Amino acid sequence: MRKILLFSFLIVGIISCQPGGDDPVADPTVLINRDAESLSTRLSLEGTGVVGIISSDVINGRLKEDEEPAGKVPLIMVSQVNPPIYEGKILKATHVDIADGFAYVSYNTEGAEFLGAIEIFDVTDPLFPKITSQAIFMNADINSLTYKEGKLYAAAAFDIDREEGIKTPAQLVMVSVVDGNFTSDFFKFDIEGFAGVDVSATENNIAVASGSNGLVGLFDTKGEMKAEFPMADLRSVKYGNGVLGALSGTNGITILDPASLNVVSTINLDRDIAESKRTLDMGPGFLLASEGRKGVGVYSIESGMLMQRLEIPLNPEGVAEGDIVTNAVSFDDGKVYMANGGAGISVSQLVENDVLEEIGILGIYGSSNFIKSHRGYIFVASGSQGLQILSLTDKEELALDPGIVCGIYPAYEGNANLNVNSNEVIEYSGAASLKNVNIGGQLTFCGSLAIENSLNLNSGGIFMMNGSFVFGQYNRNNTLSINSGAVLKVSGSVVMYGDLNLNSGATIEFVGEANSLTIFGRVQKGQDVVIKGDFIDTENKLK
């Protein structure tokens, strides 16, 4: 049995299950690892913490850095994930789907070799994701996947000379999953074409796109092909708004009936670079298409007309022009995330009259070739550099029985650097992301607040936080300082990736019930520090 070398992975079983049976049987082409502890050693805190969304006006010099407005999207990176390595070969992430507290990630290998994987991440605890299962495919690239009702469906490309029992390189792979584990054999179904490139679950079926001289194939959940639609240079398929969109590099977008694959309408696009990564996504009444150098096109599903174009907002120096392209787009909860290769991740927000308004660029490192957002989780794939897992901390609910009064306070609309003077009493609500905060008077914030660099409570300063509060970045010398006579009063959850400095005479008070505190950074505590109230210290840093 061959071994995974990186991190001394323990292969706990090379298994699959007979249909309808309980006993595992050997499958020499798929290696299964269920050792969550060893798999999760690839997750790291390096680079985690508050992620700022930088205005393109600042990046492009139209605004000075100290004039940057506060962000409205409190966002944190919860983990960096190194890519899996098999026998010295680095696998790159190709696609992600998220459902019911689990994220499913597909991988392939660059070049002529066929080698891929599927991994399952447990993301039920937003701060502590873990990898629960891994399947290495020794004869296949896994290019895309989707989850539907207890099953994973993957679009794959197999080495037809080495894989027995298949007739075409392009394949639909199906496997049952329960609680983060693979629970059946990996069943394979032939599709015409050289590679399965994308897959999407419709209301009743599974739509698969095979690239080059391929087609859109419509399969039922048992793997029987119900209909097919030939289409050259396929890149992506996406179901939504009651229709199925298919993206071709040569023929643009074809809107298909998801039950019959009959053509509903077409949208003409410019010819794209051959075999480049592109995706589709859906919003309310519109379709989003990643279009390389042109950014993202937003099209009306009803009329096919271009509603808006989202340009790539950044043209960084030292990055090749061919790497400044929108590879993928994802829509979730009114926000559009664009994976722009070497130009990073840009974010837009749906505002009035169905207009998307640019917010800015995520302050994370590395090139991006795929992005998936779903219910507050954001997975960014950077090819051979691995994955970055982010989480929105924007929460509408506030702590129960808070004890901190929240009235009808205005949203914060000011600068990214907030100063509260000693004679000021200021109250805000909503969601905000700030750079630096200095409090000499009294600040009350109700909602979700993220502070990236520094928070200083001067002597006599009071900061009352009701909701969700996140501070700092891991191992970046960010410090939250509470000085003598200053008080941090909290109802809700606090997460500190930066360091906490409690000077002599400082006070932290938790008000109400069900409060939580998680500190990943270092803690320095002086004499006569008061810590009181009901709270769970998840990392035991305040003992």
Solvent accessible surface area in square Angstrom, and as a share of the most:
residue,aa,sasa,rsa
1,M,157,0.70
2,R,103,0.38
3,K,132,0.56
4,I,4,0.02
5,L,114,0.57
6,L,50,0.25
7,F,84,0.35
8,S,95,0.61
9,F,9,0.04
10,L,105,0.52
11,I,23,0.12
12,V,72,0.41
13,G,14,0.14
14,I,33,0.17
15,I,35,0.18
16,S,5,0.04
17,C,21,0.12
18,Q,100,0.45
19,P,92,0.58
20,G,92,0.89
21,G,35,0.33
22,D,137,0.71
23,D,108,0.56
24,P,76,0.48
25,V,54,0.31
26,A,88,0.68
27,D,27,0.14
28,P,103,0.65
29,T,31,0.18
30,V,6,0.04
31,L,5,0.03
32,I,2,0.01
33,N,1,0.00
34,R,92,0.34
35,D,33,0.17
36,A,33,0.25
37,E,145,0.65
38,S,17,0.11
39,L,0,0.00
40,S,26,0.17
41,T,75,0.43
42,R,0,0.00
43,L,33,0.16
44,S,37,0.24
45,L,57,0.28
46,E,94,0.42
47,G,20,0.19
48,T,0,0.00
49,G,1,0.01
50,V,0,0.00
51,V,4,0.03
52,G,7,0.07
53,I,20,0.10
54,I,50,0.25
55,S,19,0.13
56,S,10,0.06
57,D,50,0.26
58,V,25,0.14
59,I,62,0.31
60,N,68,0.35
61,G,63,0.61
62,R,153,0.56
63,L,58,0.29
64,K,140,0.59
65,E,134,0.60
66,D,98,0.51
67,E,85,0.38
68,E,10,0.04
69,P,69,0.43
70,A,14,0.11
71,G,20,0.19
72,K,114,0.48
73,V,8,0.05
74,P,0,0.00
75,L,0,0.00
76,I,4,0.02
77,M,5,0.02
78,V,4,0.02
79,S,4,0.02
80,Q,48,0.21
81,V,4,0.02
82,N,67,0.34
83,P,15,0.10
84,P,1,0.01
85,I,35,0.18
86,Y,5,0.02
87,E,56,0.25
88,G,58,0.56
89,K,72,0.30
90,I,83,0.42
91,L,0,0.00
92,K,45,0.19
93,A,1,0.01
94,T,12,0.07
95,H,26,0.12
96,V,0,0.00
97,D,20,0.10
98,I,10,0.05
99,A,19,0.15
100,D,116,0.60
101,G,22,0.21
102,F,30,0.12
103,A,0,0.00
104,Y,7,0.03
105,V,0,0.00
106,S,0,0.00
107,Y,1,0.00
108,N,22,0.11
109,T,17,0.10
110,E,127,0.57
111,G,69,0.66
112,A,101,0.78
113,E,70,0.31
114,F,60,0.25
115,L,3,0.02
116,G,0,0.00
117,A,0,0.00
118,I,1,0.00
119,E,0,0.00
120,I,0,0.00
121,F,0,0.00
122,D,23,0.12
123,V,2,0.01
124,T,92,0.53
125,D,66,0.34
126,P,64,0.40
127,L,32,0.16
128,F,84,0.35
129,P,14,0.09
130,K,93,0.39
131,I,0,0.00
132,T,18,0.10
133,S,0,0.00
134,Q,0,0.00
135,A,0,0.00
136,I,1,0.01
137,F,3,0.01
138,M,27,0.12
139,N,7,0.03
140,A,0,0.00
141,D,17,0.09
142,I,0,0.00
143,N,22,0.11
144,S,0,0.00
145,L,1,0.01
146,T,14,0.08
147,Y,45,0.17
148,K,31,0.13
149,E,145,0.65
150,G,24,0.23
151,K,62,0.26
152,L,1,0.00
153,Y,1,0.00
154,A,1,0.01
155,A,0,0.00
156,A,0,0.00
157,A,6,0.05
158,F,6,0.02
159,D,27,0.14
160,I,72,0.37
161,D,133,0.69
162,R,130,0.47
163,E,13,0.06
164,E,158,0.71
165,G,85,0.82
166,I,20,0.10
167,K,167,0.71
168,T,31,0.18
169,P,29,0.18
170,A,0,0.00
171,Q,0,0.00
172,L,1,0.01
173,V,1,0.01
174,M,15,0.07
175,V,2,0.01
176,S,30,0.19
177,V,7,0.04
178,V,85,0.49
179,D,113,0.58
180,G,1,0.01
181,N,49,0.25
182,F,4,0.02
183,T,59,0.34
184,S,21,0.14
185,D,33,0.17
186,F,8,0.03
187,F,58,0.24
188,K,63,0.27
189,F,46,0.19
190,D,54,0.28
191,I,2,0.01
192,E,99,0.44
193,G,9,0.09
194,F,126,0.52
195,A,24,0.19
196,G,0,0.00
197,V,40,0.23
198,D,10,0.05
199,V,6,0.03
200,S,9,0.06
201,A,25,0.20
202,T,7,0.04
203,E,121,0.54
204,N,112,0.57
205,N,22,0.12
206,I,0,0.00
207,A,0,0.00
208,V,0,0.00
209,A,0,0.00
210,S,0,0.00
211,G,6,0.06
212,S,52,0.33
213,N,89,0.46
214,G,5,0.05
215,L,4,0.02
216,V,0,0.00
217,G,0,0.00
218,L,0,0.00
219,F,3,0.01
220,D,29,0.15
221,T,47,0.28
222,K,170,0.72
223,G,9,0.09
224,E,107,0.48
225,M,60,0.27
226,K,113,0.48
227,A,24,0.18
228,E,91,0.41
229,F,48,0.20
230,P,97,0.61
231,M,13,0.06
232,A,50,0.39
233,D,24,0.12
234,L,3,0.02
235,R,17,0.06
236,S,1,0.01
237,V,3,0.02
238,K,51,0.22
239,Y,49,0.19
240,G,12,0.12
241,N,74,0.38
242,G,45,0.44
243,V,22,0.12
244,L,0,0.00
245,G,0,0.00
246,A,0,0.00
247,L,8,0.04
248,S,3,0.02
249,G,4,0.04
250,T,47,0.27
251,N,82,0.42
252,G,1,0.01
253,I,0,0.00
254,T,9,0.05
255,I,2,0.01
256,L,0,0.00
257,D,50,0.26
258,P,26,0.16
259,A,76,0.59
260,S,46,0.30
261,L,6,0.03
262,N,97,0.50
263,V,77,0.44
264,V,89,0.51
265,S,37,0.24
266,T,84,0.49
267,I,8,0.04
268,N,140,0.72
269,L,35,0.18
270,D,100,0.52
271,R,182,0.67
272,D,39,0.20
273,I,111,0.56
274,A,79,0.61
275,E,146,0.66
276,S,26,0.17
277,K,68,0.29
278,R,8,0.03
279,T,11,0.06
280,L,9,0.04
281,D,15,0.08
282,M,19,0.08
283,G,7,0.07
284,P,83,0.52
285,G,40,0.39
286,F,3,0.01
287,L,0,0.00
288,L,0,0.00
289,A,0,0.00
290,S,1,0.01
291,E,20,0.09
292,G,2,0.02
293,R,116,0.42
294,K,78,0.33
295,G,0,0.00
296,V,0,0.00
297,G,0,0.00
298,V,3,0.02
299,Y,10,0.04
300,S,20,0.13
301,I,23,0.12
302,E,169,0.76
303,S,71,0.46
304,G,15,0.15
305,M,132,0.59
306,L,87,0.43
307,M,85,0.38
308,Q,46,0.20
309,R,59,0.22
310,L,14,0.07
311,E,107,0.48
312,I,28,0.14
313,P,23,0.15
314,L,31,0.15
315,N,111,0.57
316,P,31,0.19
317,E,173,0.78
318,G,90,0.87
319,V,48,0.27
320,A,72,0.56
321,E,120,0.54
322,G,62,0.60
323,D,55,0.28
324,I,6,0.03
325,V,12,0.07
326,T,0,0.00
327,N,16,0.08
328,A,0,0.00
329,V,6,0.03
330,S,2,0.01
331,F,35,0.15
332,D,22,0.12
333,D,112,0.58
334,G,15,0.14
335,K,22,0.09
336,V,0,0.00
337,Y,3,0.01
338,M,2,0.01
339,A,0,0.00
340,N,0,0.00
341,G,1,0.01
342,G,21,0.20
343,A,3,0.02
344,G,14,0.14
345,I,1,0.01
346,S,4,0.02
347,V,0,0.00
348,S,5,0.03
349,Q,50,0.22
350,L,38,0.19
351,V,61,0.35
352,E,143,0.64
353,N,137,0.70
354,D,81,0.42
355,V,69,0.40
356,L,5,0.02
357,E,102,0.46
358,E,80,0.36
359,I,50,0.25
360,G,0,0.00
361,I,9,0.05
362,L,5,0.02
363,G,31,0.29
364,I,26,0.13
365,Y,163,0.62
366,G,43,0.41
367,S,38,0.24
368,S,2,0.01
369,N,40,0.20
370,F,8,0.03
371,I,2,0.01
372,K,35,0.15
373,S,4,0.03
374,H,53,0.24
375,R,201,0.74
376,G,17,0.16
377,Y,29,0.11
378,I,1,0.00
379,F,0,0.00
380,V,2,0.01
381,A,0,0.00
382,S,14,0.09
383,G,7,0.06
384,S,60,0.39
385,Q,117,0.52
386,G,2,0.02
387,L,3,0.02
388,Q,11,0.05
389,I,0,0.00
390,L,0,0.00
391,S,9,0.06
392,L,31,0.15
393,T,10,0.06
394,D,74,0.38
395,K,94,0.40
396,E,171,0.77
397,E,118,0.53
398,L,67,0.33
399,A,21,0.16
400,L,146,0.73
401,D,102,0.53
402,P,41,0.26
403,G,58,0.56
404,I,4,0.02
405,V,122,0.70
406,C,44,0.26
407,G,39,0.37
408,I,184,0.94
409,Y,40,0.15
410,P,86,0.54
411,A,54,0.42
412,Y,19,0.07
413,E,127,0.57
414,G,31,0.30
415,N,49,0.25
416,A,4,0.03
417,N,61,0.31
418,L,20,0.10
419,N,81,0.42
420,V,1,0.00
421,N,77,0.39
422,S,95,0.61
423,N,135,0.69
424,E,58,0.26
425,V,101,0.58
426,I,33,0.17
427,E,67,0.30
428,Y,37,0.14
429,S,27,0.17
430,G,37,0.35
431,A,28,0.21
432,A,1,0.01
433,S,12,0.08
434,L,5,0.02
435,K,39,0.17
436,N,53,0.27
437,V,4,0.02
438,N,52,0.27
439,I,0,0.00
440,G,12,0.11
441,G,7,0.07
442,Q,48,0.21
443,L,2,0.01
444,T,2,0.01
445,F,5,0.02
446,C,6,0.04
447,G,8,0.07
448,S,0,0.00
449,L,1,0.00
450,A,0,0.00
451,I,1,0.00
452,E,23,0.10
453,N,51,0.26
454,S,43,0.28
455,L,1,0.00
456,N,46,0.24
457,L,0,0.00
458,N,47,0.24
459,S,80,0.52
460,G,47,0.45
461,G,0,0.00
462,I,55,0.28
463,F,0,0.00
464,M,35,0.16
465,M,1,0.00
466,N,1,0.01
467,G,8,0.07
468,S,6,0.04
469,F,0,0.00
470,V,3,0.01
471,F,0,0.00
472,G,0,0.00
473,Q,26,0.12
474,Y,54,0.20
475,N,91,0.47
476,R,99,0.36
477,N,125,0.64
478,N,15,0.08
479,T,50,0.29
480,L,0,0.00
481,S,19,0.12
482,I,0,0.00
483,N,34,0.17
484,S,60,0.39
485,G,47,0.45
486,A,0,0.00
487,V,33,0.19
488,L,2,0.01
489,K,51,0.22
490,V,1,0.00
491,S,0,0.00
492,G,10,0.10
493,S,29,0.18
494,V,1,0.01
495,V,12,0.07
496,M,1,0.00
497,Y,1,0.00
498,G,2,0.02
499,D,24,0.12
500,L,2,0.01
501,N,39,0.20
502,L,1,0.00
503,N,52,0.27
504,S,57,0.37
505,G,27,0.26
506,A,0,0.00
507,T,21,0.12
508,I,1,0.01
509,E,41,0.18
510,F,7,0.03
511,V,28,0.16
512,G,24,0.23
513,E,112,0.50
514,A,89,0.69
515,N,2,0.01
516,S,35,0.22
517,L,2,0.01
518,T,4,0.03
519,I,0,0.00
520,F,23,0.10
521,G,7,0.06
522,R,133,0.49
523,V,40,0.23
524,Q,124,0.55
525,K,93,0.39
526,G,33,0.32
527,Q,141,0.63
528,D,122,0.63
529,V,29,0.17
530,V,68,0.39
531,I,48,0.25
532,K,101,0.43
533,G,48,0.46
534,D,81,0.42
535,F,52,0.22
536,I,116,0.59
537,D,26,0.14
538,T,60,0.35
539,E,63,0.28
540,N,87,0.45
541,K,73,0.31
542,L,15,0.08
543,K,188,0.80
